[in-house]
Amino acid sequence: MKTDYAVAGMTCGHCASHVTEEIQTIKGVKSVSVDWESGRMVIESDEKIPFDAVVEAVAEAGDYTVKVVKDGALTGLDPPEDPDS
């Protein structure tokens, strides 16, 4: 399962590295790709990763905000009811 996110506030590759490191600590994450220039993050997992865990990890990495991207549109800061539907 892949889930797309938008991460705001990253200004360099080090920012992306910090976000990547924190996301990788979440149980169930198989891989993560973070691009600071586009602000895009893609998490691959076997099961649904709780949005709260993603928000917490991104906040731990720095002063960044995260939103779920569904069908190319931001869903907002609140966790979606079911981002897979």
SULVEN-V548754 format. One record per residue. SS is DSSP state (~ for helix, > for strand, _ for the rest). PHI is phi in radians with two decimals (none if undefined). NEAR is the number of other C-alpha atoms within 10 Angstrom. Layout:
SS,PHI,NEAR
SS,PHI,NEAR
This chain:
_,none,12
>,-2.03,17
>,-2.22,17
>,-1.66,20
>,-2.36,22
>,-1.94,22
>,-2.01,22
>,-1.73,15
_,1.90,14
_,-1.35,21
_,-2.14,11
_,-2.82,11
~,-1.12,13
~,-1.14,11
~,-1.03,18
~,-1.08,22
~,-1.11,16
~,-1.11,17
~,-1.09,26
~,-1.00,21
~,-1.04,14
~,-1.22,17
~,-1.12,25
_,-1.13,15
_,-1.43,11
_,-1.31,15
_,-1.05,12
_,1.74,13
>,-1.31,18
>,-1.55,14
>,-2.73,13
>,-2.50,18
>,-2.18,16
>,-2.18,23
>,-2.05,18
_,-1.15,21
_,-1.18,11
_,-1.56,11
_,1.34,16
>,-1.70,19
>,-2.33,23
>,-2.15,17
>,-1.91,20
>,-1.90,17
>,-2.62,16
_,-1.38,10
_,-2.35,12
_,-1.09,15
_,-1.62,18
_,-1.02,12
~,-1.01,18
~,-1.01,11
~,-1.16,14
~,-1.18,21
~,-1.05,20
~,-1.11,15
~,-1.14,22
~,-1.13,22
~,-1.16,15
~,-1.13,14
~,-1.26,18
_,2.87,14
_,-1.50,11
_,-2.15,16
>,-2.09,15
>,-2.32,24
>,-2.36,23
>,-1.39,25
>,-1.90,18
>,-2.23,15
_,0.95,8
_,1.41,9
>,-2.09,11
>,-1.26,14
_,-1.67,16
_,1.90,12
_,-1.41,12
_,-1.32,12
_,-1.10,15
_,-1.23,15
_,-1.03,8
_,-2.69,7
_,-1.19,14
_,-1.63,10
_,-1.70,6
